[in-house]
Amino acid sequence: MPKWIDDLSLPAGFVGLLLVAGAIAYYFLESDFGWTVGVLAALGLLLLGLFIYGNSVAIRRRVGARQLRYGTNAVVMVAALFGVLTLVNLFLVRNTVRWDLTAAGEFTLSSQSLRALENVKEPVKVIGFFSTGDASEQKAKDLLKQYANKSDKISYEFVDPDVKPTEVLKYGLGGPGTLVFLRGARRQDATSLDESSITSAIIRVTADKPIKVAFLTGHGEKSLDIADNSGYRQVKVLLEQNNYQLDTINLTTSPTLTTDYALVVVAGPRSSLLEKEKEAMKGYLDAGGRLLVMGDPRLDTDVNELISKWGVEIGAGVVLDPRMAAAGDMGIVVVQNYLWSAVTKDMNGLQTLFPYATNVTKKVPAPAGIWYDTLLESSDAGWVEMDKETPRFDAGVDIKGPVSMGVAVTDQASPEPGSQPSAVTKDRPRLVVFGDSDFVANGFIGMGANADLFLNAVNWLAQSEQEIQIKPKPPIQRSMTLSNGQKNFMLVTTVGLLPFMVLVVAGVVGWRTGSFSPLAPLRLLARLFRRTPWSGGS
Amino acid sequence: MSNLLTMTGKELRSHFVSPIAYAVMAFFLVLSGFFFATAVLFSQDSSLRYVFSDMSILLLLIVPLITMRLVAEEKKSGTIELLLTAPLRDGEVVLGKFLAALVFLGVMLAVTGYYALLIWIFGKPDWGAIISGYLGTMLLGAAYLSLGLFTSSLTQNQIIAGALGFALLMLFFLISWVADFTGPQFSGVVRYLGFTDHFDDFTKGVIDLKDAVFYISVVAVSLLLTVRVLESRRWK
C-alpha cells in the first residue's frame, strides 16, 4: 500500500464523515436532493472508502478473518432478502389488490367514479379544510384515500383552518368542512362528503371546458354586474370560482336556447315573458334542460307559467315568522328546518336568511313521474301573510306554517303524460324553485349558509349524466341504544370480569402444575401498579 | 418440521406455565376493556374500529413485555448454549419462539372476541370489518413480536431488551410523523415504513395486500436478523 494512503487515511476518514453528515444536514434543511447533496455525499463516501482501504489490515486483525467472512455472508444474506422484499413492496404499491369486507361495500368506489378517475390525466390536488377534532375529517380521509389508491394523479392533504387561517383567506373559504380540488389554476370546491360529490368535483375540475350557465335578462332580473346590496356580483364571483361560465341571455333578441347551457337561472323577474321567450324555455326544458327560478312575492309576473307543468307554484304573500325573525324583523326569516334532499343533505346545523320571501307550493299528489323534495321551511310559528296592511295571522286568509320556501323537482317521466316513471333521469328536466331572489343578492349572500345553499342547488341542477348515475350509498345504521344497566354490564364485564377470569385460570394452572403460586400473577400485577409513577410508590 | 413443532410447543408451555404471561394478559385486558368501554359507550356505535386503533397502541407496551425474556433470559441463564448445540437449526429456534409468542398473542386477542359478542348482542356490527380488524391486529402484532424478539437477541439483560424493543416499536409507529420534513424524494418511503398507515384500512374493513405484505416483510427481515445474531456467537 502506498505510504501516502497510509498517511492520509485518518484525516480522509474524518473529513469523509464530516462531508456525509453535512450532506444529510443540507438535505434536511433544504428538503431537496440536489447536486450539492449528491457531490457532498459522493465525496464523503469516497474519503470513507479511502479510510477503510488504508486501515484494512488493522480492521481484519481486530475483527478476525473468520468473523469477517461470516459477518459479510450474513450482511449479504440480509441485504438480499431486504432487496427482494423491497422490490415486492414496490411492485405492490402500484399493483395492490384490495378486498372490502364491509357488508355494504362502504369502501369500494362505484364504476362511475372509477371511469371518472381513468379520465384524470393531470395531477389533481385536494386540500381538506377541517378543524382539529371535526368528526367529518375522518370520513373525508377515508373517501379521498380510496381515490388516491386508484389513481396516482390524485393527492390530498388536510389543513386546520384554526392553525393556518391564511390558507382559508387564500382560498376565500367561508369556513371549515370544505374540500378544494385543484388542477393547475382550475379549482372546484365540494362541501358534501360523499362519493357522488367528490366524483363530481373531480369530473368538473378535470373537464376541458367550464360548465355554461345562462342568466335570463330583459324582465328586471337581478344583474350579475351590479355591486350594490341588491345586485348579483357576488353570485358571479361564487359561480366563476366553481368553474361555471356565466352568460346573460335575452330571449327577446335571440330566442334560441340550447342544452349547451347546463342550467338557466331566472332570478327575480319583475315583468312577464313574451310568448316566444316562453316557447324557447319550454323547448329547452323538454330537451332535458335545468331551471333555477327565484321568485319574489307580489310581483306581477307570469313566471309560474314556466313551472306550472311540474305542479310547482310561487306564492303571492310574504312569509312572516315571529319565532325565527332576524334583527326583530319577522319578514327576514332565519331558516333552520331543512328537509333531506340532494340539495340540503349537508345543511343540518346551518342557518340561512330569507328576506321577504314567499312560499313555494307543490301539487298533491305529484303528477306521474314527478318527484318533489321540499328543501326548507319556516318554523311552525310562521305563516304566509296575504294582507299587505296587517302583519297578523288571519285564519282562512293567511297560510299557516311551517311554510315551504324552496322545492326541488326531478322529472323522471317521459314527456308523454300518463306514462310510467323511469329509473334513469338521463336528459330529463330538473328544477329548483325558491320563493326569494334576495337571499343571494350581494347584501345577503354572505349571511349564514346562503351561499352554500345556492351553490348546492346550482351544483345539483348542473349535474352531468355521468354524475347523476352515481347513486348515494344508503346510510348504514350501526348505533346502539343502551340502557344504563346495559352500559354498566358492559363496563364491569370488560374491565373487571374478563381480566379476573384470566387471573382465576392462572390460579388454577399454578395450583395444578405447581410451577408457580396461584396468587403469583396477582402479586406481579400489584407490583406493576405499585411501581407506576402516578401511584407514588417506589 | 417436527423440530419446529417441538420447539413451538416447548415455548408455548413455558408461556402458559409462567405467571408473567397471565399478568400481562390481565393487564392487556383491563386496558383494552377500558378503551372498548369508553369508545363504544361514548359513541354507542356497534363498531370496533377505534378499539383496534387503541389496541395497536396498547400492544406497543405489551409486546416488549412478552418478547423481552425470549432470548435474553436464555442468554443470561446459559441455556441458549444448550439450545444452539441441540440438533436444532438456529432458524427453528427463532421461528419456534416467534410462533409460540404469536399463538400467545392470538389467545390474548381471542379473549377480546367478547367485545364483538357484546356489540352483536346489543347492536348490529359489520362482521367483515371485525374480521379484517382482527387480521390486521394479528399482522401488526406479528411485526411487533418479531422486532421484540430481535432486540431480545441483542442482550442478556431483559430490561434492556424490553426498553430497546419498546424504542424500536415506537420508532416504527411514529416515523410517519417526520415524513413531511424529509423532502419530496423520501417522504413517501418514510411514510411507507410507518406501522400506522398500513393498519388503518384493516380497522375499516378493507384488506390491502400491500399492507399485509409490508407486515410480513418486517417479520421476515427481523427473524433473519435474529437468526444471524444468534449465529454470530459461533463466528468467534
Chai-1 contact restraints between the chains, C-beta under 6 A:
chainA,res_idxA,chainB,res_idxB,connection_type,confidence,min_distance_angstrom,max_distance_angstrom,comment,restraint_id
A,S31,B,G183,contact,1.0,0.0,6.0,A-B,restraint_1
A,F33,B,Q185,contact,1.0,0.0,6.0,A-B,restraint_2
A,Q67,B,W235,contact,1.0,0.0,6.0,A-B,restraint_3
A,Y70,B,W235,contact,1.0,0.0,6.0,A-B,restraint_4
A,A74,B,R228,contact,1.0,0.0,6.0,A-B,restraint_5
A,V78,B,L224,contact,1.0,0.0,6.0,A-B,restraint_6
A,L81,B,L224,contact,1.0,0.0,6.0,A-B,restraint_7
A,F82,B,V221,contact,1.0,0.0,6.0,A-B,restraint_8
A,L85,B,S217,contact,1.0,0.0,6.0,A-B,restraint_9
A,L92,B,K210,contact,1.0,0.0,6.0,A-B,restraint_10
A,L92,B,V213,contact,1.0,0.0,6.0,A-B,restraint_11
A,T96,B,D208,contact,1.0,0.0,6.0,A-B,restraint_12
A,T96,B,L209,contact,1.0,0.0,6.0,A-B,restraint_13
A,T96,B,K210,contact,1.0,0.0,6.0,A-B,restraint_14
A,V97,B,L209,contact,1.0,0.0,6.0,A-B,restraint_15
A,R98,B,V206,contact,1.0,0.0,6.0,A-B,restraint_16
A,R98,B,D208,contact,1.0,0.0,6.0,A-B,restraint_17
A,W99,B,I207,contact,1.0,0.0,6.0,A-B,restraint_18
A,D100,B,V206,contact,1.0,0.0,6.0,A-B,restraint_19
A,L101,B,G128,contact,1.0,0.0,6.0,A-B,restraint_20
A,L101,B,S132,contact,1.0,0.0,6.0,A-B,restraint_21
A,L101,B,G205,contact,1.0,0.0,6.0,A-B,restraint_22
A,T102,B,D126,contact,1.0,0.0,6.0,A-B,restraint_23
A,T102,B,G128,contact,1.0,0.0,6.0,A-B,restraint_24
A,T102,B,A129,contact,1.0,0.0,6.0,A-B,restraint_25
A,T102,B,G205,contact,1.0,0.0,6.0,A-B,restraint_26
A,A103,B,D126,contact,1.0,0.0,6.0,A-B,restraint_27
A,A103,B,G128,contact,1.0,0.0,6.0,A-B,restraint_28
A,F107,B,K204,contact,1.0,0.0,6.0,A-B,restraint_29
A,F107,B,V206,contact,1.0,0.0,6.0,A-B,restraint_30
A,R478,B,D45,contact,1.0,0.0,6.0,A-B,restraint_31
A,R478,B,S46,contact,1.0,0.0,6.0,A-B,restraint_32
A,R478,B,S47,contact,1.0,0.0,6.0,A-B,restraint_33
A,R478,B,K124,contact,1.0,0.0,6.0,A-B,restraint_34
A,S479,B,Q44,contact,1.0,0.0,6.0,A-B,restraint_35
A,S479,B,D45,contact,1.0,0.0,6.0,A-B,restraint_36
A,M480,B,Q44,contact,1.0,0.0,6.0,A-B,restraint_37
A,M480,B,S46,contact,1.0,0.0,6.0,A-B,restraint_38
A,M480,B,F122,contact,1.0,0.0,6.0,A-B,restraint_39
A,M480,B,G123,contact,1.0,0.0,6.0,A-B,restraint_40
A,K487,B,L41,contact,1.0,0.0,6.0,A-B,restraint_41
A,M490,B,L118,contact,1.0,0.0,6.0,A-B,restraint_42
A,L491,B,A37,contact,1.0,0.0,6.0,A-B,restraint_43
A,T494,B,G33,contact,1.0,0.0,6.0,A-B,restraint_44
A,T494,B,F36,contact,1.0,0.0,6.0,A-B,restraint_45
A,T494,B,A37,contact,1.0,0.0,6.0,A-B,restraint_46
A,V495,B,G33,contact,1.0,0.0,6.0,A-B,restraint_47
A,V495,B,F34,contact,1.0,0.0,6.0,A-B,restraint_48
A,V495,B,A37,contact,1.0,0.0,6.0,A-B,restraint_49
A,L498,B,L29,contact,1.0,0.0,6.0,A-B,restraint_50
A,L498,B,G33,contact,1.0,0.0,6.0,A-B,restraint_51
A,L498,B,Y114,contact,1.0,0.0,6.0,A-B,restraint_52
A,P499,B,A26,contact,1.0,0.0,6.0,A-B,restraint_53
A,P499,B,L29,contact,1.0,0.0,6.0,A-B,restraint_54
A,P499,B,V30,contact,1.0,0.0,6.0,A-B,restraint_55
A,V502,B,Y22,contact,1.0,0.0,6.0,A-B,restraint_56
A,V502,B,M25,contact,1.0,0.0,6.0,A-B,restraint_57
A,V502,B,A26,contact,1.0,0.0,6.0,A-B,restraint_58
A,L503,B,A26,contact,1.0,0.0,6.0,A-B,restraint_59
A,A506,B,Y22,contact,1.0,0.0,6.0,A-B,restraint_60
A,T513,B,V17,contact,1.0,0.0,6.0,A-B,restraint_61
A,S515,B,V17,contact,1.0,0.0,6.0,A-B,restraint_62
A,F516,B,P19,contact,1.0,0.0,6.0,A-B,restraint_63
A,A520,B,P19,contact,1.0,0.0,6.0,A-B,restraint_64
A,P521,B,P19,contact,1.0,0.0,6.0,A-B,restraint_65
A,P521,B,Y22,contact,1.0,0.0,6.0,A-B,restraint_66
A,P521,B,A23,contact,1.0,0.0,6.0,A-B,restraint_67
A,L524,B,P19,contact,1.0,0.0,6.0,A-B,restraint_68
A,L524,B,A23,contact,1.0,0.0,6.0,A-B,restraint_69
A,L525,B,A23,contact,1.0,0.0,6.0,A-B,restraint_70
